[in-house]
Amino acid sequence: MKKILLFIMLICLTGCARMGQPDGGWFDETPPRVVSSSPGDGSTNVSDRKVIINFDEFIKLDNPNEKVIISPPQIEQAEIKSQGKRIVVALKDSLKPNTTYTIDFSDAISDNNEGNPMGNYTYSFSTGESIDSMEVSGYVVEANNMEPVKGILVGLYDSNSDKDLFKSEPFMRVSRTDGRGRFVIKGVASGSYRIYALYDTDGDFHLTQRGEKIAFTDQIVVPSFKPDIRQDTIWADSLHIASIKQTGYTHFLPDDIVLRAFSEEPDERYLMKTQRTEPELITMAFSCGHEELPRLRPLNFRLDDNSMIVETSLKKDTVLYWLRDTALINQDTLRLETQYWATDTTGVLQITTDTVELIPRFSHAKRMRDKEKQLEQWQKKQERAEKAGRKVEYVRPGEALEPKYTLPSELDPDGFITINFPAPVEAIDTSRVHIYARHDSLWYKVAYRQIHPQLTTDQQTIEKRRSICLQAAWIPNTEYSFEADSAAFTDIYNRVSQKYKKGFRVRADEEYGSLFVNISGSNDSRIIVQLLNEQDKVVRESKAENGTAEFYYLLPDNYYMRAYADNNGNGEWDSGIYDQQQQPEMVYYYPKSITIRELWDLSENWNLTATPAYRQKPYDITKQRAEEKKNVRNLNAERARKLGKQLPDYLQR
């Protein structure tokens, strides 16, 4: 008898341990509901820094440190915990007098069983006699590419305060953007405000670190509201709409503020690194450029006018020193004193002096051993060739110059050939560089010209180049051959190039389309229009002359468009400067893709400001995507449909 009872108990326990929905039952689709709080939601004259919120069921709190926003901002982070059917918030900062506090939980709260989201929930209380209940909202986007900025703080200051308050005091009210770049600042009092956005790297809720991403606007924000109506969709299941009802609500304004976030170009100049990446090359990299190049004073070697060639990057923030003297190249340790302009602790440019010791990755002895091994391998190769009766070389060729040729097999009619060199070029023998065109079965020599070297150099070495481009009057639908004879190029180390040959074809006009973009909606006089691919990368660029940007020889494809206002005419987009209240140059996106077809001239009219800034960038090329919205999953409606049953009245919403 005891065995039978034990067997029955075991079966019961096993049944009780089974997970899942019992057959015939319904899912819990009811979101958590607040049943009480201490202090009560909306309470005034509050002095307690501990908040307890009670729910009607067990709840989960998702990522509270990121999703829950407390305003005014808390310098010492609050403790936020879920405990069964309640949430406990312990504020660490002292409470400010006559201030409304809001704890915005966003969508962080859901029930513990089915994960039904509570929806956006905000708790508030006041230390004074009344509650401030206004809201302002909008979007933060990257100034240079209009990407939504996720997780950046957005805060308010009184409009009568000095603009330097952003650099000295925490925000009055604060919010954080979601995956769409959207923010909502709650608990705002009537008045007028300045608004800012800040990637707060040090957690003090105001601008203290140089390089922190920021956004600001000259617009004064004045909160207001109006009664409004919205449409709420009631779903029968995941595919079918049961009804659409109109619901009245309070519409807070403004709700379309757009802040363009940027990082300032560095204006503090300092030396980031000095290195000798190769025995013959010394590199000095600075945070930003300066017209006057560093001065070098050798300490354990000598320099003369022919010992070194100097190159700089376009912005002169990187300086390259090419050593020509073999004795210096073979010297393992070079000690020198450098003098250069750098910013001191007060922000003033001063001459700074450093002493550096430069050592290449591999010593001269190791490089010699490697050369000896290479020589032995070459000698053995010649011995094997002699034994096999093949051609033998008695003089080993010197180290060759190896240019990098960029030449596609199919070239656009306005394209060019690019040649990059590993070191500055000493001589180009144009008599050894040829371009031939094929007409019928014969090849004819074609005249070409060199265009825009892609690496600028210091004035004293303006003739030294590491990149050249060749262009000719290409004839569409024609075969060409590019040929460089041996020793066509010689670099400063007397290395000569080897023979090179490649055939290519210039595409026919019939393979292309054209695009003409008529620009309006902006008072900026200089507009640069860029064509983009599906990776949001620039493929073509054109200045809008007389309000029209023209693009020829476009291969059939889908393109996107971006434009920016080149206010200073330097041909590139420039960031903002907060201390000068200078906004970054305006950037716009055409809100649709553009399809180019063969033999098709397309004309597009683009009003740059017709679409709100936060809606301009096409979704297909937007990298920062919004998080999936949490919704009740309507599992009961799905289950009823599959079982062919009627959903009970008490479950119909």
LUMDREN-779839 format. One record per residue (C-alpha): residue number from 1; x, y, z. Coordinates in steps of 0.5 Angstrom, whole numbers, plus 500, padded with zeros to 3 digits. Example, Ala and Ser with C-alpha at 12.3 -4.5 7.8 and 13.67 -1.06 7.14 Angstrom:
<recs>
<rec 1; <525; 491; 516>> <rec 2; <527; 498; 514>> 
</recs>
This chain:
<recs>
<rec 1; <500; 500; 500>> <rec 2; <506; 505; 502>> <rec 3; <509; 503; 495>> <rec 4; <502; 505; 491>> <rec 5; <502; 512; 495>> <rec 6; <509; 513; 494>> <rec 7; <508; 512; 486>> <rec 8; <502; 517; 486>> <rec 9; <506; 522; 490>> <rec 10; <511; 522; 485>> <rec 11; <506; 522; 479>> <rec 12; <503; 528; 482>> <rec 13; <510; 532; 483>> <rec 14; <512; 530; 476>> <rec 15; <506; 533; 474>> <rec 16; <507; 539; 478>> <rec 17; <514; 540; 475>> <rec 18; <512; 541; 468>> <rec 19; <513; 548; 465>> <rec 20; <509; 551; 460>> <rec 21; <501; 553; 459>> <rec 22; <496; 548; 461>> <rec 23; <492; 545; 456>> <rec 24; <486; 550; 455>> <rec 25; <488; 555; 459>> <rec 26; <490; 562; 457>> <rec 27; <496; 567; 457>> <rec 28; <497; 572; 462>> <rec 29; <497; 579; 457>> <rec 30; <496; 584; 463>> <rec 31; <502; 589; 464>> <rec 32; <504; 590; 471>> <rec 33; <500; 596; 474>> <rec 34; <502; 600; 480>> <rec 35; <497; 599; 486>> <rec 36; <501; 604; 491>> <rec 37; <507; 608; 492>> <rec 38; <511; 611; 497>> <rec 39; <511; 617; 497>> <rec 40; <505; 617; 493>> <rec 41; <506; 619; 485>> <rec 42; <505; 626; 485>> <rec 43; <506; 628; 492>> <rec 44; <508; 635; 494>> <rec 45; <513; 637; 500>> <rec 46; <517; 631; 500>> <rec 47; <523; 630; 504>> <rec 48; <524; 623; 504>> <rec 49; <530; 620; 499>> <rec 50; <527; 613; 498>> <rec 51; <522; 611; 493>> <rec 52; <518; 605; 493>> <rec 53; <513; 603; 488>> <rec 54; <508; 597; 489>> <rec 55; <505; 593; 483>> <rec 56; <500; 588; 482>> <rec 57; <504; 582; 480>> <rec 58; <512; 580; 480>> <rec 59; <516; 585; 475>> <rec 60; <522; 585; 472>> <rec 61; <527; 591; 471>> <rec 62; <531; 591; 465>> <rec 63; <538; 595; 465>> <rec 64; <536; 601; 470>> <rec 65; <542; 604; 470>> <rec 66; <541; 606; 462>> <rec 67; <534; 606; 461>> <rec 68; <532; 610; 468>> <rec 69; <533; 617; 468>> <rec 70; <532; 621; 474>> <rec 71; <531; 629; 473>> <rec 72; <534; 633; 476>> <rec 73; <540; 629; 474>> <rec 74; <544; 625; 480>> <rec 75; <551; 627; 481>> <rec 76; <552; 621; 485>> <rec 77; <548; 615; 482>> <rec 78; <542; 613; 485>> <rec 79; <540; 605; 487>> <rec 80; <535; 602; 483>> <rec 81; <532; 595; 485>> <rec 82; <527; 591; 483>> <rec 83; <524; 587; 489>> <rec 84; <519; 582; 487>> <rec 85; <513; 586; 486>> <rec 86; <516; 593; 488>> <rec 87; <521; 597; 485>> <rec 88; <526; 601; 490>> <rec 89; <529; 607; 488>> <rec 90; <534; 610; 493>> <rec 91; <537; 617; 492>> <rec 92; <544; 619; 494>> <rec 93; <544; 627; 493>> <rec 94; <541; 632; 497>> <rec 95; <534; 634; 495>> <rec 96; <533; 641; 492>> <rec 97; <528; 645; 495>> <rec 98; <522; 647; 491>> <rec 99; <524; 642; 485>> <rec 100; <520; 637; 481>> <rec 101; <523; 630; 481>> <rec 102; <521; 625; 476>> <rec 103; <524; 618; 475>> <rec 104; <523; 616; 468>> <rec 105; <523; 608; 467>> <rec 106; <521; 608; 460>> <rec 107; <520; 601; 457>> <rec 108; <524; 598; 463>> <rec 109; <518; 595; 467>> <rec 110; <515; 588; 465>> <rec 111; <512; 583; 468>> <rec 112; <516; 577; 470>> <rec 113; <512; 571; 467>> <rec 114; <510; 573; 460>> <rec 115; <514; 579; 459>> <rec 116; <508; 584; 458>> <rec 117; <511; 591; 458>> <rec 118; <508; 596; 462>> <rec 119; <510; 602; 457>> <rec 120; <513; 608; 458>> <rec 121; <512; 610; 466>> <rec 122; <514; 616; 469>> <rec 123; <514; 617; 477>> <rec 124; <514; 624; 480>> <rec 125; <514; 628; 486>> <rec 126; <516; 635; 489>> <rec 127; <519; 638; 494>> <rec 128; <515; 644; 494>> <rec 129; <508; 646; 494>> <rec 130; <506; 644; 486>> <rec 131; <508; 639; 481>> <rec 132; <511; 641; 474>> <rec 133; <508; 637; 469>> <rec 134; <511; 640; 462>> <rec 135; <515; 636; 457>> <rec 136; <519; 638; 451>> <rec 137; <522; 633; 446>> <rec 138; <526; 632; 439>> <rec 139; <531; 629; 436>> <rec 140; <539; 629; 436>> <rec 141; <543; 627; 430>> <rec 142; <550; 627; 428>> <rec 143; <552; 633; 425>> <rec 144; <556; 630; 419>> <rec 145; <552; 624; 417>> <rec 146; <545; 625; 420>> <rec 147; <545; 618; 424>> <rec 148; <541; 618; 430>> <rec 149; <545; 619; 436>> <rec 150; <543; 614; 442>> <rec 151; <545; 615; 449>> <rec 152; <547; 622; 449>> <rec 153; <544; 626; 455>> <rec 154; <540; 632; 453>> <rec 155; <539; 638; 458>> <rec 156; <536; 644; 460>> <rec 157; <538; 651; 463>> <rec 158; <534; 657; 464>> <rec 159; <534; 662; 458>> <rec 160; <537; 668; 462>> <rec 161; <543; 664; 465>> <rec 162; <550; 665; 462>> <rec 163; <552; 660; 456>> <rec 164; <558; 659; 460>> <rec 165; <553; 655; 465>> <rec 166; <554; 649; 460>> <rec 167; <561; 649; 462>> <rec 168; <560; 650; 470>> <rec 169; <554; 647; 472>> <rec 170; <549; 641; 471>> <rec 171; <543; 641; 467>> <rec 172; <537; 643; 471>> <rec 173; <533; 637; 467>> <rec 174; <535; 632; 463>> <rec 175; <533; 626; 459>> <rec 176; <537; 621; 454>> <rec 177; <536; 619; 447>> <rec 178; <533; 612; 445>> <rec 179; <535; 608; 439>> <rec 180; <532; 613; 434>> <rec 181; <535; 619; 437>> <rec 182; <529; 621; 440>> <rec 183; <529; 625; 447>> <rec 184; <523; 627; 452>> <rec 185; <525; 632; 458>> <rec 186; <519; 631; 463>> <rec 187; <517; 635; 469>> <rec 188; <519; 642; 466>> <rec 189; <516; 648; 469>> <rec 190; <513; 654; 465>> <rec 191; <519; 659; 463>> <rec 192; <524; 659; 457>> <rec 193; <530; 655; 456>> <rec 194; <536; 653; 453>> <rec 195; <537; 646; 451>> <rec 196; <544; 642; 450>> <rec 197; <546; 635; 448>> <rec 198; <552; 632; 451>> <rec 199; <556; 625; 451>> <rec 200; <558; 626; 459>> <rec 201; <564; 622; 459>> <rec 202; <566; 624; 466>> <rec 203; <558; 623; 469>> <rec 204; <558; 630; 472>> <rec 205; <552; 633; 467>> <rec 206; <556; 639; 464>> <rec 207; <561; 640; 459>> <rec 208; <568; 639; 462>> <rec 209; <572; 635; 458>> <rec 210; <575; 637; 451>> <rec 211; <573; 632; 446>> <rec 212; <566; 631; 449>> <rec 213; <561; 630; 443>> <rec 214; <556; 636; 444>> <rec 215; <550; 640; 441>> <rec 216; <547; 646; 442>> <rec 217; <542; 651; 439>> <rec 218; <540; 658; 439>> <rec 219; <533; 657; 439>> <rec 220; <530; 658; 446>> <rec 221; <525; 653; 448>> <rec 222; <518; 655; 451>> <rec 223; <514; 649; 453>> <rec 224; <507; 649; 452>> <rec 225; <501; 644; 451>> <rec 226; <494; 643; 447>> <rec 227; <489; 638; 447>> <rec 228; <489; 633; 442>> <rec 229; <487; 627; 439>> <rec 230; <491; 621; 437>> <rec 231; <489; 614; 434>> <rec 232; <490; 608; 438>> <rec 233; <490; 601; 434>> <rec 234; <487; 595; 437>> <rec 235; <489; 588; 434>> <rec 236; <485; 582; 434>> <rec 237; <491; 578; 433>> <rec 238; <498; 579; 430>> <rec 239; <496; 580; 423>> <rec 240; <489; 583; 424>> <rec 241; <486; 590; 426>> <rec 242; <480; 589; 431>> <rec 243; <479; 597; 431>> <rec 244; <482; 604; 431>> <rec 245; <479; 609; 436>> <rec 246; <481; 616; 438>> <rec 247; <484; 618; 444>> <rec 248; <484; 625; 447>> <rec 249; <491; 627; 450>> <rec 250; <495; 633; 452>> <rec 251; <500; 634; 447>> <rec 252; <506; 638; 449>> <rec 253; <510; 642; 445>> <rec 254; <515; 643; 442>> <rec 255; <516; 636; 440>> <rec 256; <521; 637; 434>> <rec 257; <527; 640; 437>> <rec 258; <533; 638; 433>> <rec 259; <540; 638; 436>> <rec 260; <546; 636; 431>> <rec 261; <551; 633; 435>> <rec 262; <559; 634; 434>> <rec 263; <566; 634; 436>> <rec 264; <570; 640; 436>> <rec 265; <576; 639; 432>> <rec 266; <582; 639; 436>> <rec 267; <585; 646; 437>> <rec 268; <590; 644; 443>> <rec 269; <597; 642; 439>> <rec 270; <601; 637; 442>> <rec 271; <606; 631; 440>> <rec 272; <602; 625; 440>> <rec 273; <608; 620; 438>> <rec 274; <615; 620; 434>> <rec 275; <617; 614; 431>> <rec 276; <622; 611; 426>> <rec 277; <618; 606; 423>> <rec 278; <623; 604; 418>> <rec 279; <630; 605; 418>> <rec 280; <630; 611; 413>> <rec 281; <623; 614; 416>> <rec 282; <622; 619; 422>> <rec 283; <615; 620; 423>> <rec 284; <612; 626; 428>> <rec 285; <605; 626; 429>> <rec 286; <601; 632; 432>> <rec 287; <594; 633; 434>> <rec 288; <593; 638; 429>> <rec 289; <597; 642; 424>> <rec 290; <602; 648; 424>> <rec 291; <605; 652; 419>> <rec 292; <612; 652; 422>> <rec 293; <615; 645; 422>> <rec 294; <619; 642; 427>> <rec 295; <626; 644; 428>> <rec 296; <631; 638; 429>> <rec 297; <638; 639; 432>> <rec 298; <642; 632; 431>> <rec 299; <645; 630; 438>> <rec 300; <649; 624; 436>> <rec 301; <649; 625; 428>> <rec 302; <650; 630; 423>> <rec 303; <645; 633; 418>> <rec 304; <647; 637; 411>> <rec 305; <642; 640; 406>> <rec 306; <642; 633; 402>> <rec 307; <641; 628; 408>> <rec 308; <634; 629; 409>> <rec 309; <627; 630; 405>> <rec 310; <621; 633; 409>> <rec 311; <614; 631; 407>> <rec 312; <607; 633; 411>> <rec 313; <600; 631; 410>> <rec 314; <595; 636; 408>> <rec 315; <593; 639; 414>> <rec 316; <601; 639; 417>> <rec 317; <599; 635; 423>> <rec 318; <604; 629; 420>> <rec 319; <611; 630; 418>> <rec 320; <615; 625; 415>> <rec 321; <623; 626; 415>> <rec 322; <626; 621; 409>> <rec 323; <633; 620; 411>> <rec 324; <638; 620; 405>> <rec 325; <644; 619; 408>> <rec 326; <646; 611; 408>> <rec 327; <650; 612; 414>> <rec 328; <644; 615; 418>> <rec 329; <640; 609; 415>> <rec 330; <645; 604; 418>> <rec 331; <645; 608; 425>> <rec 332; <641; 604; 430>> <rec 333; <640; 610; 435>> <rec 334; <639; 617; 433>> <rec 335; <638; 622; 438>> <rec 336; <636; 629; 437>> <rec 337; <633; 635; 440>> <rec 338; <626; 637; 437>> <rec 339; <623; 644; 437>> <rec 340; <616; 645; 436>> <rec 341; <609; 649; 437>> <rec 342; <605; 646; 443>> <rec 343; <599; 648; 447>> <rec 344; <601; 650; 454>> <rec 345; <597; 649; 460>> <rec 346; <594; 655; 460>> <rec 347; <592; 654; 452>> <rec 348; <597; 658; 449>> <rec 349; <602; 656; 444>> <rec 350; <609; 656; 446>> <rec 351; <615; 653; 443>> <rec 352; <617; 646; 446>> <rec 353; <623; 643; 446>> <rec 354; <624; 635; 447>> <rec 355; <629; 630; 446>> <rec 356; <628; 623; 443>> <rec 357; <631; 617; 442>> <rec 358; <629; 613; 435>> <rec 359; <631; 606; 434>> <rec 360; <628; 602; 428>> <rec 361; <624; 595; 429>> <rec 362; <630; 591; 426>> <rec 363; <637; 593; 428>> <rec 364; <642; 594; 422>> <rec 365; <646; 587; 424>> <rec 366; <639; 584; 423>> <rec 367; <638; 587; 416>> <rec 368; <645; 585; 414>> <rec 369; <644; 578; 416>> <rec 370; <637; 578; 412>> <rec 371; <641; 581; 406>> <rec 372; <646; 575; 406>> <rec 373; <641; 570; 407>> <rec 374; <637; 573; 401>> <rec 375; <644; 573; 397>> <rec 376; <645; 566; 399>> <rec 377; <638; 564; 396>> <rec 378; <639; 568; 390>> <rec 379; <646; 564; 389>> <rec 380; <643; 557; 390>> <rec 381; <638; 559; 385>> <rec 382; <643; 561; 380>> <rec 383; <647; 555; 381>> <rec 384; <641; 550; 380>> <rec 385; <639; 554; 373>> <rec 386; <647; 553; 371>> <rec 387; <646; 545; 372>> <rec 388; <639; 545; 369>> <rec 389; <642; 549; 363>> <rec 390; <638; 555; 364>> <rec 391; <640; 562; 363>> <rec 392; <644; 565; 369>> <rec 393; <645; 572; 372>> <rec 394; <652; 573; 374>> <rec 395; <650; 580; 377>> <rec 396; <644; 580; 382>> <rec 397; <639; 586; 381>> <rec 398; <639; 591; 386>> <rec 399; <632; 593; 390>> <rec 400; <627; 595; 386>> <rec 401; <622; 600; 386>> <rec 402; <615; 597; 387>> <rec 403; <609; 602; 385>> <rec 404; <602; 601; 386>> <rec 405; <598; 602; 380>> <rec 406; <591; 603; 381>> <rec 407; <588; 602; 374>> <rec 408; <581; 598; 373>> <rec 409; <580; 593; 367>> <rec 410; <574; 598; 365>> <rec 411; <575; 606; 366>> <rec 412; <570; 611; 366>> <rec 413; <571; 616; 360>> <rec 414; <573; 622; 366>> <rec 415; <577; 617; 370>> <rec 416; <585; 617; 371>> <rec 417; <590; 612; 372>> <rec 418; <593; 613; 379>> <rec 419; <600; 611; 381>> <rec 420; <603; 611; 389>> <rec 421; <610; 610; 391>> <rec 422; <613; 607; 397>> <rec 423; <618; 613; 398>> <rec 424; <618; 620; 394>> <rec 425; <620; 620; 387>> <rec 426; <626; 623; 385>> <rec 427; <625; 622; 377>> <rec 428; <620; 621; 372>> <rec 429; <622; 619; 365>> <rec 430; <616; 620; 361>> <rec 431; <619; 618; 355>> <rec 432; <618; 611; 358>> <rec 433; <611; 611; 360>> <rec 434; <606; 610; 355>> <rec 435; <599; 610; 353>> <rec 436; <596; 606; 347>> <rec 437; <589; 606; 344>> <rec 438; <587; 601; 339>> <rec 439; <583; 603; 333>> <rec 440; <581; 597; 328>> <rec 441; <587; 592; 329>> <rec 442; <593; 598; 330>> <rec 443; <595; 601; 336>> <rec 444; <597; 609; 337>> <rec 445; <600; 612; 342>> <rec 446; <596; 617; 346>> <rec 447; <598; 624; 349>> <rec 448; <597; 624; 357>> <rec 449; <598; 629; 362>> <rec 450; <599; 629; 370>> <rec 451; <594; 631; 374>> <rec 452; <593; 633; 382>> <rec 453; <598; 630; 386>> <rec 454; <595; 627; 392>> <rec 455; <600; 628; 397>> <rec 456; <602; 635; 398>> <rec 457; <609; 637; 401>> <rec 458; <613; 642; 404>> <rec 459; <615; 648; 399>> <rec 460; <622; 646; 400>> <rec 461; <621; 639; 397>> <rec 462; <615; 641; 392>> <rec 463; <617; 637; 387>> <rec 464; <618; 630; 391>> <rec 465; <611; 626; 390>> <rec 466; <609; 620; 392>> <rec 467; <603; 620; 388>> <rec 468; <601; 622; 381>> <rec 469; <595; 621; 377>> <rec 470; <595; 620; 369>> <rec 471; <589; 622; 365>> <rec 472; <588; 623; 357>> <rec 473; <582; 625; 352>> <rec 474; <579; 618; 353>> <rec 475; <575; 615; 347>> <rec 476; <569; 611; 350>> <rec 477; <568; 604; 348>> <rec 478; <576; 604; 346>> <rec 479; <581; 599; 348>> <rec 480; <587; 602; 351>> <rec 481; <594; 599; 354>> <rec 482; <598; 602; 359>> <rec 483; <605; 601; 359>> <rec 484; <611; 603; 364>> <rec 485; <618; 601; 361>> <rec 486; <624; 599; 366>> <rec 487; <627; 605; 370>> <rec 488; <621; 609; 368>> <rec 489; <620; 612; 376>> <rec 490; <626; 613; 380>> <rec 491; <626; 614; 388>> <rec 492; <630; 618; 392>> <rec 493; <634; 612; 394>> <rec 494; <636; 610; 387>> <rec 495; <631; 604; 386>> <rec 496; <628; 604; 379>> <rec 497; <621; 601; 377>> <rec 498; <621; 595; 373>> <rec 499; <617; 594; 367>> <rec 500; <609; 594; 368>> <rec 501; <603; 593; 363>> <rec 502; <596; 593; 363>> <rec 503; <590; 593; 358>> <rec 504; <584; 596; 360>> <rec 505; <577; 599; 356>> <rec 506; <574; 605; 357>> <rec 507; <566; 604; 357>> <rec 508; <562; 606; 352>> <rec 509; <557; 613; 353>> <rec 510; <551; 608; 352>> <rec 511; <553; 605; 359>> <rec 512; <552; 611; 363>> <rec 513; <546; 615; 365>> <rec 514; <547; 623; 368>> <rec 515; <544; 626; 374>> <rec 516; <542; 634; 375>> <rec 517; <540; 636; 382>> <rec 518; <536; 643; 382>> <rec 519; <538; 645; 389>> <rec 520; <533; 650; 393>> <rec 521; <531; 651; 400>> <rec 522; <537; 654; 403>> <rec 523; <541; 661; 403>> <rec 524; <548; 658; 403>> <rec 525; <551; 660; 397>> <rec 526; <556; 654; 397>> <rec 527; <553; 647; 397>> <rec 528; <557; 641; 395>> <rec 529; <552; 635; 393>> <rec 530; <555; 628; 394>> <rec 531; <552; 621; 391>> <rec 532; <553; 616; 396>> <rec 533; <552; 608; 395>> <rec 534; <549; 603; 400>> <rec 535; <554; 604; 405>> <rec 536; <553; 611; 406>> <rec 537; <560; 612; 402>> <rec 538; <561; 618; 398>> <rec 539; <562; 616; 390>> <rec 540; <562; 622; 387>> <rec 541; <562; 630; 389>> <rec 542; <559; 636; 385>> <rec 543; <559; 643; 387>> <rec 544; <552; 646; 386>> <rec 545; <553; 652; 380>> <rec 546; <548; 657; 379>> <rec 547; <543; 652; 384>> <rec 548; <545; 646; 380>> <rec 549; <549; 640; 381>> <rec 550; <551; 636; 375>> <rec 551; <553; 628; 375>> <rec 552; <556; 625; 368>> <rec 553; <558; 618; 367>> <rec 554; <554; 615; 372>> <rec 555; <553; 607; 372>> <rec 556; <546; 604; 373>> <rec 557; <545; 603; 380>> <rec 558; <541; 606; 386>> <rec 559; <544; 612; 389>> <rec 560; <543; 616; 395>> <rec 561; <544; 624; 396>> <rec 562; <548; 628; 401>> <rec 563; <549; 635; 401>> <rec 564; <553; 640; 406>> <rec 565; <554; 648; 406>> <rec 566; <561; 649; 405>> <rec 567; <561; 656; 408>> <rec 568; <568; 657; 408>> <rec 569; <570; 655; 401>> <rec 570; <575; 650; 403>> <rec 571; <572; 644; 400>> <rec 572; <570; 640; 406>> <rec 573; <565; 639; 412>> <rec 574; <567; 643; 418>> <rec 575; <565; 642; 425>> <rec 576; <563; 647; 430>> <rec 577; <566; 651; 435>> <rec 578; <562; 652; 442>> <rec 579; <566; 657; 445>> <rec 580; <565; 661; 439>> <rec 581; <558; 659; 438>> <rec 582; <559; 657; 431>> <rec 583; <555; 651; 429>> <rec 584; <558; 645; 424>> <rec 585; <556; 646; 417>> <rec 586; <549; 644; 415>> <rec 587; <548; 637; 412>> <rec 588; <542; 635; 409>> <rec 589; <540; 628; 406>> <rec 590; <535; 627; 400>> <rec 591; <530; 622; 403>> <rec 592; <529; 617; 398>> <rec 593; <534; 613; 393>> <rec 594; <535; 615; 386>> <rec 595; <535; 610; 381>> <rec 596; <540; 611; 375>> <rec 597; <539; 608; 368>> <rec 598; <543; 607; 362>> <rec 599; <542; 612; 357>> <rec 600; <538; 616; 361>> <rec 601; <538; 624; 364>> <rec 602; <535; 624; 370>> <rec 603; <533; 631; 373>> <rec 604; <531; 632; 381>> <rec 605; <529; 638; 385>> <rec 606; <531; 638; 392>> <rec 607; <529; 643; 397>> <rec 608; <534; 642; 402>> <rec 609; <529; 644; 408>> <rec 610; <522; 641; 406>> <rec 611; <523; 634; 410>> <rec 612; <525; 635; 417>> <rec 613; <532; 634; 419>> <rec 614; <531; 628; 423>> <rec 615; <527; 624; 418>> <rec 616; <531; 626; 412>> <rec 617; <536; 620; 412>> <rec 618; <533; 614; 408>> <rec 619; <532; 608; 413>> <rec 620; <536; 603; 408>> <rec 621; <543; 607; 409>> <rec 622; <541; 609; 417>> <rec 623; <546; 605; 421>> <rec 624; <543; 606; 428>> <rec 625; <537; 603; 428>> <rec 626; <531; 604; 433>> <rec 627; <530; 598; 438>> <rec 628; <524; 594; 437>> <rec 629; <518; 596; 441>> <rec 630; <516; 592; 446>> <rec 631; <509; 590; 445>> <rec 632; <504; 585; 448>> <rec 633; <504; 579; 444>> <rec 634; <497; 578; 443>> <rec 635; <498; 570; 445>> <rec 636; <491; 569; 447>> <rec 637; <488; 572; 440>> <rec 638; <493; 567; 436>> <rec 639; <491; 561; 441>> <rec 640; <484; 562; 440>> <rec 641; <485; 563; 432>> <rec 642; <489; 556; 432>> <rec 643; <484; 553; 436>> <rec 644; <478; 555; 433>> <rec 645; <475; 558; 439>> <rec 646; <472; 565; 441>> <rec 647; <476; 569; 446>> <rec 648; <473; 570; 452>> <rec 649; <470; 577; 453>> <rec 650; <474; 579; 459>> <rec 651; <480; 578; 455>> <rec 652; <478; 582; 449>> <rec 653; <481; 589; 449>> 
</recs>
